[in-house]
Amino acid sequence: MSFNIALTGLAAAQKDLDVTANNIANVNTTGFKESRAEFADVYASSVFSAGKTKNGDGVQTTMVAQQFHQGSLKFTNNSLDLAITGEGYFAMSQDLGAQDFTYTRAGAFKLNKDNFIVDAKGNFLQGFPVDASTGDTTSVSLSTSSAMQIPDSSGSPRATSNVYSSFNLDSTDDAPGIAFDPTDNTTYNSSTSTTIYDSLGEPHVLQYFFVKQDPATNPNEWQIYGTLDGKVINPADGEEQAAAPFAPLIDIGFDSSGLPSTTNGVANINPNTFDEVLLPATATTGLSSLLTNGASFPNSGVELNWRDEAGTNNKIPTQFASRFEVKALEQDGATVGRLAGIDIGTDGKIAASYSNGDTSFLGQVAMVRFSNSQGLQQVGDTAWKKSITSGEPIAGEAGSGTLGNINSSALEQSNTNLTNELVDLISAQRNFQANSRALEVNSTLQQNILQIR
């Protein structure tokens, strides 16, 4: 039996050497988790055996257990390189629409020819559907997940429906005293312009002209005129005013403190803002009639707001003894956009940014955890599959519950400690040599017995 005991020792030492060598071989493998060989003694007994004098029957390998502690992060310049800090795995599928998932911590992703996010083996990264504008996740079930794809199409244009403008008018200016003419700069005091967009994304110049009224008859009052691509806008119907005298978009007034007045000029919504001016538009009439490219503005019209979009208190229009100043000039339209970049947040949300300033959420990287990670079945390529002992995959959003966060432009390195592995290698080698010596001694003893005469 001593031969068999020594052989089990040799087998155990060989297993320890194999596991240690595998750890060392994968020291640079992204997302690799080191393993540890675990052993137990073999002890066979029966009802009539003398347990007090039983010496044991050797050793056996009980498990090669993977160690799932965190590996260090290596930062890169590729936004599709993803690393998980904390618990969790990426879900991957071999084919589009397949529900046979594998799970990995290796986040070295790239785009294939169809702009799907894949790993080096072509497996598809799974993601949850989200609301394109808010990024809110609509489902966190693996059954509703799908392969993540980065669009290569242009961002759609968006017609302007609101313009926000705030300003300071110089109270020391003199009234021009002559009829307004947009081509004659002596007929107005100040002007400013912004670009707005039609339904096809073509830009148009919306220009404001500020004309001070005679202080003798209309103190602290101004008129605002508007043109679109040089055509004077009629505030009544949004169409073009073909000839002078031109009607202003709005008459505005200020009190003695230089703040918007509810008594001077037109009646205002409140003391902090003037009346908004709605320029009507349909497909063929109103403000859309000023276009010649077959496009239009929204049927609800374009609203000119005399404030900033947030309604900030210090951004209200004023009339102080200071030169003309534009405090806010914004609009909510956009031209056609080209994909400018991809950003992946710590929560796994993938956002596409476009050259027109728009941002669209494409999806959320699916995260999965297991009740018993050591029960996962290894399938190679730094990937695992669920098993009976691992439990079912529990999907969720990164950063929620016990799931870790996602780091973009980073990779999780192997968690193998090379120094420890080299020490273990020496120890396993010594164990192998010791068991080999035990076999040699057994052989010598049996040879001596055979030589007895």
DOLO-194695 format. One record per atom (N, C-alpha, C): x, y negated, z. Coordinates in steps of 0.001 Angstrom, whole numbers, plus 500000, padded with zeros to 6 digits. Atoms other than C-alpha are relative to their C-alpha. Layout:
! residues N
XYZ;...
***
This chain:
! residues 453
500821501211500000;500000500000500000;500854498740500000;499164501197499938;502932497644500584;500301499451498619;499828500472501372;503465497533496832;498823499116499588;501199500759500370;499882496348496347;499934498662500729;500002501254499238;500194493751499111;500960498999499364;499018500889500627;503339492318497524;499518499527498630;500520500402501306;501636492329494119;498938498914500125;500995501067499799;498707490279495474;500688498685500350;499239501216499689;501258487859496894;500604499386498760;499456500510501257;502935487591493515;498914499343499151;501104500566500786;499575487000491833;499557498660500564;500384501255499373;498695484293494349;501033498917499747;498941500976500268;502066482606493959;499966499553498539;500102500350501415;501659482756490180;498835499053499750;501163500892500139;498190481186490456;500330498606500507;499598501302499449;499628478420492649;500920499275499032;499104500602500989;502369477834490083;499222499506498786;500794500385501172;499830477747487245;499210498721500263;500809501175499666;497594475217489009;500883498770500112;499083501137499844;500533473004489947;500550499551498650;499486500349501327;501940473165486418;498942499286499173;501092500662500730;498540472208484994;499824498567500476;500094501360499459;498366469199487317;501118499114499453;498863500781500493;501838468084486267;499849499719498508;500155500181501443;501039468596482564;498994498906499672;501057500989500263;497994466287482868;500182498719500788;499770501184499184;499640463520484865;499663498710499245;500335501183500804;498975461089481959;498666500143499280;501295499794500641;495530462415480985;498949499099500647;500996500934499491;492859459734481334;498813500737500609;501169499426499343;490137460670483821;500209501396500544;499745498632499523;491844463966484805;499922500048501518;500079499769498561;491134465348488293;500847501213500350;499095498915499637;493830467440489908;499249501130500696;500596498823499380;493090470953491185;500883500500501134;499273499400498884;494083472846494290;499605501473500093;500267498567499865;494418476624494518;499754500316501467;500354499646498629;492699477963497636;499994501528500118;499806498567499827;493489481434499018;499368500484501302;500492499347498791;492121483878501581;500622501384500096;499396498675499822;493469487070503078;498998501096499651;500820498824500291;492178490505502093;500100500939501198;500014499159498806;491119492630505037;498887501014499834;500960498917500201;489408495961504424;499946500873501245;500161499157498814;487984497951507323;498745500837499859;501172499130499997;485453500676507990;499577500257501441;500525499743498654;483434501944510934;501009500734500864;499101499153499208;486104504416511977;501457499543499949;498617500463500071;489193502308511265;500415499369501315;499468500613498781;491442501044514050;500284498534499715;499883501410500327;490905497319513749;501148499313500690;498939500677499248;493489496426516381;501372500205499386;498692499728500606;496302497933514384;500013499793498494;500092500232501450;495118496995510857;500877498812499626;499061501055500363;497754494894509051;499505499103498862;500491500794501112;495668493512506118;500463500550498671;499737499446501329;495729494200502394;500467498962498987;499452500979500934;497205491027500916;499195498715499943;500593501324500176;495838487763499536;499208499977498695;500779500182501225;493272486696496954;499716498514499784;500374501380500328;492421483453495162;498489499861500153;501440500200499789;489053482210496401;499425498938499076;500533501076500825;488757479058494307;501135499100499513;499150501098500481;490597476568492142;499120498760500039;500913501106499720;488944473460493520;500561498691499466;499573501308500490;489145470154491681;499793498943501074;500044501082499021;489788467052493759;499547498720499292;500615501089500757;487536464193492683;500248498621500615;499724501330499464;489165461313494539;500387499043498872;499824501051501000;489637458021492703;501422499959499471;498706500246500606;492468457599490234;500245498502499858;499687501432500148;494270454288489771;499543499502498634;500479500608501240;493142451857487064;501170499468499172;499043500562500947;495142450937483992;499237499044499095;500740501020500734;494024447713482347;500507499894498559;499700500027501424;493872447377478577;499410498740499365;500566501128500743;492837444865475887;498776500403499184;501150499496500743;489953446975474552;498770499973500905;501188500130499152;486532446017475938;499189501285500062;500716498726499973;485244449509475097;500688501036500888;499375499135499001;487727451099477522;499275499772501325;500801500121498789;485631451809480618;500557500894501097;499559499229498838;486660452962484090;498961499871501093;500958499990498895;484412453930486985;500773499884501310;499446500085498656;485374452767490476;498905500435500965;501029499441499142;483451454930492888;499462501283499395;500579498739500443;481164457868492311;499271499832498677;500777500022501233;479647458758488964;500770500518498802;499445499480501249;480212460069485457;499279499344498827;500643500383501250;479536458964481901;499311501232499417;500713498913500666;476969461066480043;500310499951498509;499622499903501404;477999462274476582;499172501085499322;500680498971500790;476205464193473830;500790500249498731;499221499643501186;477770466062470940;499319499529498720;500754500402501177;475000465157468490;498991498919500363;501014501021499775;472569462260468085;498683500648500398;501277499481499546;469387462954470018;500092501273500801;499853498754499250;470831466056471722;499828499740501492;500205500103498561;469906466687475357;500963500900500777;498993499162499352;472827469042476079;501196499121500337;499021501024499642;474987466574477978;501245500607500639;498795499771499217;478553466766479159;500292498707500761;499766501136499119;479925464447481825;501500499808500169;498574500292499988;483269462724482006;500288498722500766;499491501241499405;485312460095483807;500971499316499035;499069500570500983;487515459474480762;499245498997499126;500757501045500686;486320456163479335;500724499358498841;499306500549501174;488602455711476315;499066500106498796;501008499957501054;485786454861473914;500397499121498824;499743500750501232;485798453515470371;498751500082499138;501143499967500916;483418452968467445;500288500968498863;499849499148501185;482806455548464739;499561499228498766;500306500685501257;481962454752461126;498598499387499990;501363500536499924;478307454099462052;499816499053501172;499987500946498881;479238451782464952;499391500566501282;500377499395498730;478235454282467643;501241500064500900;498906499900499041;480348454301470817;500259501480500264;499653498583499881;482167457650470905;501349500138500707;498670499705499469;485134459328472583;500878500568498888;499054499520501007;488149460842470818;499489501228499265;500560498804500624;486176464027470072;498724499717499226;501207500353500735;483271462134468522;498717500171500783;501201499895499175;480881462687471435;499425498615500255;500678501288499922;478295459912471817;499753499585501445;500284500554498678;478137457710474921;498515499696500107;501431500189499805;474608457651476323;499717498715500787;500388501224499318;472818454499477463;498504499922500190;501421500203499735;469487453392478879;499490498822499168;500570501149500723;467135451090476915;499799498813500931;500174501220499216;466934447475478099;499223498971499194;500621501136500660;465027444299477331;501101499155499364;498925500669500741;467072442497474677;500302498608500524;499786501378499553;466602439036476193;500421499900501460;499706500092498566;466785439722479954;501005501046500474;499112498931499578;468795442934480121;499396500937501027;500646499138499011;466272444542482477;499856501414499445;500089498603500421;466418448332482312;498553500475500047;501382499531500067;463151449889481215;499865501448500448;500047498611499554;464073453491482154;501401500446500374;498703499468499588;466885455284484000;499971501523500004;500081498547500139;466007458818482969;500882500450498840;499154499484501074;468477460868480939;499181500424498790;500838499571501119;465556462091478844;499673498855499060;500275501173500846;465059458531477540;501285499309499549;498736500611500415;468752457780477052;500265500318498533;499658499808501408;470221457502473588;501428499540499773;498641500406500340;473555456997471865;500070498489499847;499836501445500046;474854453439472209;500627499597498669;499524500466501306;475318451596468918;500174498491500030;499722501434500103;476873448191468300;499543499536498626;500504500420501318;474993446341465520;501069499264499212;499090500739500869;476968445086462557;499261498970499157;500802500969500745;474122442906461262;500116498619500619;499958501382499525;473819439157461619;498898499750501011;501029500416499061;471943437534464469;498922499206499276;501109500672500688;468508436317463342;499950498521500375;500142501426499676;467954432547463097;498763499765500858;501129500359499150;465560430812465467;499665498526499752;500412501372500292;463571427723464491;499878499180501276;500088500901498847;463722424751466838;498551499696500324;501346500374499556;460586424199468878;500038498911501060;499868501037498984;461923421866471605;501334499280499841;498795500819499972;464397419000471597;499971499214501312;499908500700498719;465592417504474887;501014498875499867;499116501156500151;467065414016474994;499831499061501186;500014500987498925;468010411664477829;501140499025499748;499080501049500412;469921408408477645;499952498839500972;500039501304499342;470831405059479165;500043498937498910;500049501105500952;469855401968477158;500568498752500671;499306501183499459;471900398784477622;499014498852500160;500972501074499732;469709396199479316;500489498638499519;499461501291500435;472048393393478139;499910499809498492;500122500116501455;471363394108474451;498952498953499636;500987500934500545;469547391501472391;499058500746499067;500965499409500928;466416392367470444;500384499620498576;499641500317501390;467160392642466686;499093498937499393;500930501013500474;464032390611465936;499548500163498570;500443499748501373;463542392100462459;499484501431499905;500628498686500155;461644395130461152;501055501093499872;499066498862500002;463317398489461620;500191500555498596;499631499364501264;465162399971458641;501166500940500314;498929499071499620;467227403150459177;501282499815499208;498799500204500816;469642402110456424;500736498716500362;499416501280499608;470392398731458096;500264500018501495;499690499864498592;472251398941461403;499774498725500798;500322501228499263;471352395363462287;498558499994500493;501413499957499614;467711396417462751;499750500902501213;500164499189498789;468341398697465742;501230499814500878;498923500224499038;470492398618468866;500962501179500124;499178498799499815;471719402202469205;499347501165499261;500545498790500622;471308405610467621;500821501207500439;499327498744499729;472180409250468241;499314501079499173;500583498956500838;471556412506466410;500335501369500568;499756498602499659;471349416247466898;499611500860498817;500326499062501074;471106419266464626;498898500934500468;501056499038499717;467887421288464579;499927500989498842;499985498909500973;467136424487462660;498587500397499601;501297499531500485;464262425662460471;499921501515500104;500233498563499854;462894429205460196;501028500850499287;498966499261500707;465692430229457813;501383499780500588;498728500270499356;468397428945460106;500797498882499352;499284501111500632;469314425982457881;499991498795500922;499940501157499095;470497422954459873;499433498733499349;500522501303500429;468827419524459639;500357498981501074;499574501047499075;469888416249461212;498784499209500458;501042500812499379;467355414711463598;500692498808500661;499327501187499489;468373411120464331;499004499093500706;500800500944499220;466992408738466979;500576498596499816;499608501417500063;467055404925466694;499276499270501125;500548500711498853;466523402676469723;499979498496499689;500183501419500351;465130399168469158;499414499277501209;500487500780498860;464794396652472006;498954498996499532;501069500933500323;461631394553472034;500303498610500566;499802501389499561;461430390793472526;499716499892501490;500221500066498553;461915390255476297;498978498929500402;500977501036499660;459677387196476160;498579500550499988;501360499447500108;456622389203475157;499894501433500521;500001498595499544;457597392826476015;501271500284500796;498765499814499220;460158392797478838;500260501475500320;499556498642499657;462125396004479415;499300501081499175;500644499007500850;460420397733476511;500861500267498763;499235499550501153;461985399718473679;499096500844499113;500646499090500927;460827401582470597;501031501013499501;499127498937500520;462270404934469466;499436500468498659;500353499506501334;462187405807465754;500765501302499755;499329498748500310;463146409163464264;500026500282498522;499893499554501403;464376410499460936;500459501448499982;499519498648500234;464911414032459655;500654500016498626;499220500039501243;467633414240457019;499765498678499262;500152501330500573;467159410491456475;498578499590499708;501403500321500251;463349410675456091;499343499566501306;500617500529498774;461451408533458612;498763500818500349;501079499116499555;459061410708460672;498812499181500485;501243500608499516;455455409675461182;499556500755501251;500357499294498773;454566410480464836;498575500553499981;501408499582500013;450887410894463955;499827501386499392;500195498719500685;451202413815461541;501299500742499716;498718499338500213;454937414669461444;500517499923498586;499555500099501384;455159413858457745;500869498763499806;499080501106500280;457360411265456047;499249498684499877;500479501367500244;456740407525456255;500783499471498797;499314500320501253;457501406472452723;500481498566499916;499646501420500165;457642402706453145;499793499261501306;500141500867498828;458049399973455771;498643499289499942;499417499898498654;456750398887458178;499833501410500564;500014498654499449;457604402087460007;499435500009501420;500546499838498650;455786403338463101;501016500743500868;499056499321499125;457932404333466101;499425501324500517;500448498763499362;457806407776467649;499332499720501331;500520500298498668;457144406232471065;500451498622500430;499628501233499309;457146402934472967;500302500363501444;499612499641498637;458975403233476272;500244498737500810;499812501157499135;459211400915479259;500725500372501278;499261499803498760;461335400478482375;499582498930500996;500288500999498972;460800398721485698;501263499200500274;498864500887499703;463122396164487290;501204500765500546;498889499184499517;465243399005488728;500671500778498875;499430499292501133;465955400364485254;499502501412499855;500555498655500061;463846403496485799;498733500013499169;501229499924500801;460957404734483638;498807499428500750;501132500681499380;457820402712484305;498692500581499502;501341499542500386;454198403814484308;499111498847499597;500809501169500354;453009400264483728;500502499329498737;499444500560501224;455373399025481041;499994501063498906;500027499059501104;455081400628477634;498792500913500114;501115499062499972;452900403709477279;499862500609501381;500190499279498750;451406405632480160;500859501251499975;499082498874499944;453893408272481277;499406501161500792;500452498833499248;453415411793482615;500222499793501484;499686500361498615;455098410710485856;501136499001499948;498973501040500029;457596408045486899;501377500489499564;498676499487500328;460505410355486067;500168500415498545;499873499580501395;459746411080482428;498985499283499133;500940500572500952;458121409603479343;499111501094499442;500829499024500712;455376411261477350;500850500737498971;499396499247501092;456669414084475178;499278499662498692;500588500243501319;456108413570471464;499968501321499252;500144498765500767;454742416567469551;499897499653498524;500031500199501444;455567416536465876;499327501211499377;500741498846500523;452916418768464235;500707500616498795;499400499308501148;453985421376461699;499189501243499691;500538498723500456;452416424127459664;500947500492498916;499122499462501046;453831426156456795;500252498987498894;499865500914501149;453263423319454317;499806498535500370;500269501393499633;452248420161456210;500752499645501272;499326500465498793;453505418083459103;501496499937499793;498542500092500069;457201418214459893;500574500958498966;499510499037501000;457574421266457632;499960499438498592;500095500581501340;456600419105454650;501260499226499629;498760500710500278;459950417317454985;501085500941499486;499013499023500451;461752420555454078;499801500306498520;500065499693501430;462584421492450500;500580501370499667;499345498703500225;464070424974450970;499066501184500201;500945498910499810;460890426994451484;499878500474501422;500077499633498590;461395427196455246;498917499172500687;500983500763499231;459190425796457993;500459499898501438;499836500075498560;459163424761461618;498847500757500656;501083499246499360;457007426586464197;498652499328499823;501343500551500165;453256426159463691;499559499184501209;500328500772498793;453075424876467262;500648498627499988;499360501299500111;455235421951466150;501329499957500731;498735500250499302;458482420504467446;499749498909501027;500268500945498912;458247418778470830;501272499269500381;498877500837499599;460564415884471631;499816499641501473;500089500209498550;461185415802475393;501039498980500434;499092501073499576;462673412722477013;500581500341501368;499364499500498777;464651414628479637;500925501143499586;499250498791500306;467055417535479861;499115501214500271;500850498810499928;465739421091479736;499668500379501436;500213499607498608;466142421653483496;499225498952500800;500701501045499263;464412418390484449;500839499427501127;499092500477498963;467467417233486418;499711498538500344;500380501350499549;466809414118488515;500912498915499439;499079501046500471;469944412251487451;500147499977498485;499965499995501456;469283413021483769;498767499330499392;501162500695500557;466148410892483414;500473498778499206;499619501207500751;466230408034480875;500049498775500915;499840501214499191;467375404695482328;500299498820499087;499594501233500672;467935401073481332;500798499186501002;499103500708499111;470950399732483192;500886499060499178;499076500925500664;473440396964482406;501316500718499724;498851499186500381;475827399478480902;499801500420498559;500111499671501410;476617400474477371;499170501265499778;500847498869500354;474454403019475572;500732501319500271;499405498711499645;475061406563476833;498961501104499814;500857498824500133;473592409931475891;500271500917501182;499850499142498822;472985411951479085;499713501465499684;500337498627500386;471485415025477440;499493499986498568;500486499863501368;470885416146473878;500106501481499640;500024498552500179;469844419785473465;498812500391499142;501129499437500738;467590421939471318;500077501518500104;500057498558499747;466499425585471434;500034500850498741;499902499218501229;466992426646467802;501392500561499807;498697499405500298;469840428636466305;500061500367498531;499780499590501375;471308429302462907;500315501487499961;499619498596500124;472276432722461570;501329500220500719;498801499744499211;474870434268463880;500725501251499552;499175498826500245;477727436666463285;500465500557501341;499559499376498758;478755439163465940;501385499490500367;498739500611499587;481510437452467918;500724500822501054;499335499223498960;482164439833470778;499025500864500765;500765499081499165;480984442585473104;500505499869501432;499636500102498593;480923442244476870;499231501066500773;500621498963499174;480230445088479312;500209499617501458;499932500430498616;479411444061482876;500253501147500959;499764498977498984;480122445899486119;498770500875500211;501216499193499899;476499447078486047;499770500851498759;500099499174501192;477080448693482646;499180499407498877;500785500613501065;474954446279480633;500928499542498869;499214500370501176;476277445805477099;499335498803499337;500543501231500581;475789442262475776;500803499638498761;499356500448501242;476521441147472222;499871498486499916;500016501451500180;477472437503471716;500218499683498529;499971500355501417;476981435810468347;500571498599499826;499356501281500287;478643432852466685;499048498822500139;500949501098499845;475424430826466970;499667499712501460;500211500231498579;475594430970470763;498998500929500644;500981499064499452;472957433671471181;500697501177500667;499555498781499338;473407436636473488;498854500989500025;501033498968500036;471500439894473126;500502501234500733;499637498785499279;471533442904475455;499671501217499141;500147498845500873;472028446160473560;499600501263500743;500305498803499219;471644448691476346;500796499989501284;499262499860498751;473042449892479647;500630501383500051;499278498734499942;475684452576480025;499378500889501072;500619499062499060;474096455633481655;501048500530500974;499136499440498966;475649456720484949;499294501188500641;500551498764499447;475173460150486526;500839500419501197;499283499422498864;476059461675489880;499422501386500305;500416498651499631;475818465180491352;500111500169501507;499947499725498561;475141466495494833;501315500670500372;498757499279499737;478229468740494593;500873499951498760;499147500155501188;480848467563492102;500916501199499807;499086498874500137;483123470526492867;499319501227499414;500718498905500626;480392472809491568;499862499843498502;500096500208501443;480648471335488060;500849501007499242;499298499043500848;481734473660485289;500906499260499025;499064500623500924;484877472594483419;499811500556498593;500141499565501396;484551472686479628;501139499472499137;498874500528500763;487843471037478615;499756498580499515;500057501391500464;488587467607477126;499578499060501121;500308500806498809;488281466169480661;498501499804500140;501463500073499924;484570466956480689;499478501181500810;500642498975499203;482197468962482837;498543500152499558;501427499780500174;478730470466482614;499393500372501340;500674499638498762;476155470996485313;499998501515500159;500111498578499709;475933474380487005;499005500173501147;500935499747498899;473766476053489632;500512499374501289;499448500508498747;476140474995492401;500180498485500011;499833501467500036;476553471391491209;498708499261500276;501278500692499904;472852470588491279;499690499262498714;500436500727501194;470897468607488726;500624498609499950;499471501374500110;472303465315487357;498979498977500443;500854501086499526;470886462230489040;500463498723499320;499616501170500795;470914459276486653;499633498709500715;500284501293499402;470944455615487622;500859498913499380;499225501144500464;472397452162487029;501291499882500794;498726500212499323;476022451419487831;499831498975501119;500079500919498866;476365449763491231;498768500167500849;501203499769499205;473043451093492504;500170501275500820;499872498835499146;472821453527495399;501462500329500254;498610499581499786;476027455536495682;500817499991498716;499269500062501263;476973455065492022;501005498851500012;498966501018500029;480169453136491416;499763498950498924;500059501060501003;480793450078489260;500819500384498777;499273499776501246;482050450008485690;500942498833499753;499009501016500340;485220448138484781;500300500076498512;499680500060501414;485541447065481174;501464499639499814;498584500214500310;488997446915479553;500898500644501054;499203499262499020;490312449490482012;499750501493499812;500103498542500051;490938453248482153;500391500570501350;499628499317498766;490993455554485164;501079501027499678;498901499077500247;494326457369485236;499797501297500774;500031498731499271;494895460927486398;500265499752501485;499784500169498564;494677461243490181;501083500942500526;498891499121499606;497646463643490196;501125499189500623;498843500603499348;500375462658492663;501224500830499624;498895499228500565;503530463725490859;500992500446501072;499058499641498934;505702463687493983;499504501216500773;500560498857499265;503361466016495861;500019501270499169;500035498822500868;503059468308492862;501385500632499866;498655499457500090;506837468684492576;500382500739501272;499762499293498733;507013469601496257;499239501315500019;500799498771500058;504183472114495763;500613501004499041;499362499102500975;506040473510492753;501158500759500637;498876499351499309;509105474231494870;499474501034500990;500586499082499022;506931475818497574;499448501253499331;500551498848500713;505110478044495058;501118500886499456;498865499221500502;508454479084493562;500623500841501114;499444499262498861;509761480073496999;499074501158500381;500942498924499686;506594482074497669;500121501139498997;499839498967501024;507014483883494364;501267500809500247;498738499308499739;510628484706495195;499896500904501220;500140499196498783;509674485939498677;499212501271499731;500790498814500319;507017488282497314;500762500941499074;499152499158500846;509432489498494650;501010500773500857;499054499334499082;511890490270497443;499304501134500756;500748498946499306;509183492229499274;499827501215499106;500091498884500942;508652494356496164;501333500741499889;498678499394500122;512383494935495899;500331500849501218;499751499247498769;512625496033499539;499182501278500009;500849498816500060;509670498394499074;500593501044499036;499405499084500981;511356499869496024;501224500689500577;498794499426499407;514608500379497918;499656501061501039;500409499046498972;512844502095500826;499492501295499381;500517498790500632;510996504467498550;501117500786499307;498878499318500628;514203505249496687;500811500786501034;499273499313498922;515901506099499990;499267501246500455;500798498851499574;513027508417500932;500149501136498982;499887499001501038;513239510186497590;501369500691500000;498651499449500009;516984510783498118;500282500884501218;499813499143498821;516499512564501475;499930501473499574;499962498594500368;517398516222501161;499956500885501257;
***
